[in-house]
Amino acid sequence: MKWEGNRQSDNVEDRRDGGGGMPMSGGGVRLGGGRGLGLGTIVIALVAGWIFGINPLTVLGILGGGGGELGAPQVQQAPAGPAKAPPANDRDAAFVSTVLADTEDTWHQLFKAGGAQYREPKLVLFRGRTGTACGLGESAMGPFYCPGDEKVYIDLAFNETLRSRLGAPGDFAQAYVIAHEVGHHVQHLLGLTAKVDAQRRRVSEAQANALSVRLELQADCFAGVWAHHAQRGRQLLEQGDLEEALNAASQIGDDTLQRRSQGTVVPESFTHGSSQQRMTWFRRGYEGGRVGDCNTFEARRL
């Protein structure tokens, strides 16, 4: 990916020194309502929501009978000072800032073409754990988006996990992670996240999972839309970049993750979509570059 020397976003907040928004009291998060959550349930939820998903607290809320992301438990926040920018010589942070800036350029353009104004999300770099408006964020969750504060959260150590443990190397695979989370921000701005969360509260667990799959696949498609415009307008992609993104989509499909973690595949428990579905919807967004092509909620076949 040809990213060096390009504009970097000012919307990156560096909490890696442990400051800024850490919860005032430790001990993790309790989920209100519903049945209790055993360790096995939590492991399943973290695997399902580990990569490329909205806050895994959504999954935990569903599995525990709670209300999902908007009804997620809140963590009391310590008073935060001014947001701290990453150091100028931090190459990993520079990459993240550059990708975020490019998503900003793309979505500003697309929202303007639709007669709307794009509101940029913040991206928070952290280590270990950090407080969010959606609950306590932890590195084990992988990258996630919180609609409550309109921020994407990522521990950059995840990039090594993506490469070495999940078989998805390459800088464009990492860019895909960010673009997918920004895709969730776009869903939030369009009012889709709130609508889906409200629907999930009224249906069975299996139906809630199916709605989550459609939300996640749409975010994959939105990531593809960004990649289309990044290439068409700015020629950012290099040879092999598209393959890196498609491989990442394949490696984090629910069927692949379940087969790897438990040896069996349970389709009714999918929350993000199969490997093939994730590749299909990313490619659809990439090939057309049109937001309208990403309507997973009316698609008869995913």
N, C-alpha and C positions, 0 to 999 in steps of 0.2 A: 504494500500500500504506500503510495507516494504522499506522505503526510508532512514530512519535515519542511519547515519554512512557511507553513500555512498558518492562518490566523488561529489563535487559541482563545477559548472562551474565558470570560471573566466570571462565569457562574460556577466555578469550582471552589469548594470549601474543604480545607485540609484539617481534619481532626486527628491525624495520625499521632500527634504528640499527647493524645488523651484528653485534650480540652474541647470545649464547645459542644454542649448538648448531651453530655453523659448523664445518665439517670442518677438521681440523688441517693437512691438506695438500691442495693444489689439484689441478687436472689432470683433473677429471671422474671418470667412473666406468668401470671395466672390467667387462664382463660375462663371468663365468666359464662355461666349458662351451660346447658347440655350435660352430656355425660363426661366422666373423667377421662383423661388422656393417659394411656399407658406409654411406656417407652417405645413399644413397637409401633404405635400410632404416630408418635412424634418422628421416629426414623422414617416411616413411609412418607410423612408430610414433608420432611426435609429433603428426601430424595426427589419427591415429585416437584417441590418448589425450589430446588437447589439452584437450578440454572435457568436463566432467561425468564423468570417469572415475576409477577408482582409479589409483594411481601409474602413469604411463606406463612405468616400468621393468618392469611386468608385461608389457606389449606387447613391449617390447624383449627380455625374457627368452624369450617364446614364439617371436618371430621368429628369435632367435639360437639356439634349441634349448635354452635354459636352463629353469629350473624355475618361472618365473613369480614372482609377488610375494613369496611366502614364501621363495623361493630367490634373491631379488634380492641383488646385491652390497651389502656393508655398507660404510659410510663411517665411518672412525674419528672419534669425536666429541671436540671440545674440551670440557673441563669447563664446564658451564653453571651460572650463578648462579641465584638465584631468578627465576621467570618475571616478566617486566615487563608490566604492564597498559598498554593504549593510553592516550594523554592524553585527559582528559575532554572537551576541545573538538574532538576529531577526529570530524567528522560521518560520514565513511565507515566508520570503525572502530565508531562507535556503531550504525550500521545493521547491520553484520555481527554485532555483539554481541547486538543485539535479535533478529535472525532466529535466531541460535543458541539464545538463551534460549527462544524460542517452540518450536523443535524439541525442546528439553529437556522443556518442559511436555507436549507431545504424546506423546512416546515414554515418558516416565514413566507417563503415564496408560494407554497401551496395554499396556506391559509389566506394569503392576500388574494390569490386567484379565485378563491371561493367567497370572497367578500367578508372575511373575518380577520381578526388579529391574533397572531400566535403569542402566547405567553411562555417565556423560556423557563424550563425547569432548572433547579440547582443540582449539582452533582457533588456528593459528599464522599471524600476519601477517609476511611477509618481503619483502625486495626482492632481486632478482637470483638468489641461491642460498642454500641453507641445508642443514644436515645433518639427516637423518632416519634412523629405524631401518630404512628401506627403501632407503637410498642417498641420493645427492646430489639434492636437489630444486632445480629451476631454474624461473625465471619462465616460460620458453618452454614448459614442460609444461602451464601452466594449473593450475587448482585440482586437488588430488588428495588422497586419503586413504591413510594408511599404517597398516595393522593392527598392525605391529610396535610402534608407540608409541601407537596409538589417537588419532592426531591428524589433523585436516584442515589442509592447507596452502594458503594463497592469497596471491598478490601482488595487491594491490588495483588495480594498473594494468591487470589483466585486465578490469576492468569497462569500461574505455574500448575495449579490443579487442572485447569482446562487443558493444558498441554500434556502433562505427564500422566495424570490419572484418568482423564476422560478421552484421551486420544484425539484432541482437537487443537493442534498447534497452529501458529500463524497469527500475524498481527491483525488480519482481517477477521479472523474468528473472534478476536477480542473486540474489534470494532462492532461486530454483530451483536455482542453482548450489550454494549452501550446503546446501540440503535434500537434493540428490542425493548429495553427499559424505557427509552424515550418514546417508543411506540405506545407504551402504557400511559405515558403522560398525555399523548395525543388523545387516547381513548378517554382519559379523564376530562380533558378540555371539551371534548365532543359530547360529554354527558353519558357515555356508554358504560363506564365503570360503575357509576351509581345505579344505573338501570339494571345492570346484570346483578349487582349485589342485592338489590331489592328483590329481583326474581329468585335468586338463590335461597333467600330466606323463606320462600313460600313453597318450595318443592322438596322432593326427596333428595337423599344424598347422591344417588346415581344421577338424577337430573341436574343437581347442582354441579357435579363433576363435568357433565356434558356441556353446561354453559361455560364453565371455566376453560374447557378445551377450545371452544370457539373464541373466547377472549384472547387466549394465548396465541392461537393460530393467526388471529388478526394482527397481533403485535409482531409476529414473525413477518407477515405480509407488509406491514408498515416499515419494518427494517429493510425489506427488499425494495420498497419504494424509495427510501433514502439512498440505498446503494445505487439504484438506477440513476438518480439525479446527481449523485456524487461522481459517477462515471461520465454521464452524458454532459454535464455542465463543467466539470472540473478535472476529468480524466484521472481520478485518484487511484483507480484499481490497476494493479499489475497482473501479469500472467500468474494464474493459480489462485488469485484472491477469491474469486467466485467459488471455486472448489473448496477453499478453506471454510467459507461460510456454510456451504451445503453439507460438508462433513461434520461441522459443529452441530448443525441442525439434526443430522442423523444420529450423532453420538448422544444427544440429550433427549431423544424421543422417549416417551413413557415406556414403550415396549422394550427398548434397548436398556434403559435404566433398571427396569424391573427384572429383566432376564439376567443382568449383571449382578444385581443385589440379592435376588431371591430365587432365581432359577426358573421362575414361571411368569407368565404374562396374564394380567387380569384386566381386560379392556374396560370393564365398567368402572374401574377405579382410576382410569386415566384422567389427569387434570390439565395436561399440556398438549396432548396429541402424540400420535405415533411418529416414528422417525420419518416415514414416508410423507405423512401429512405436513410435518414441519418443513421438510424440504420443498414440498409442493407449493405451500403458501408463501414461503420466502421467494421462490423462483417466480411465482405469479406477480408479486409486487415488483421484483427486479425487472422482469421482462416488459411490463406495461408502464410502470411508474405512476400508476393512477390510484388514488385513494379509493375510488369507487370499485376497483377490482378486489378490494379486501373485505367485502361484506360477507364474512363467514356466517353470520347469523341467519342469512337467507339462503345459504348454500345447501342444496339437498344432499350433496356428497362432499365430505371433507377430504 
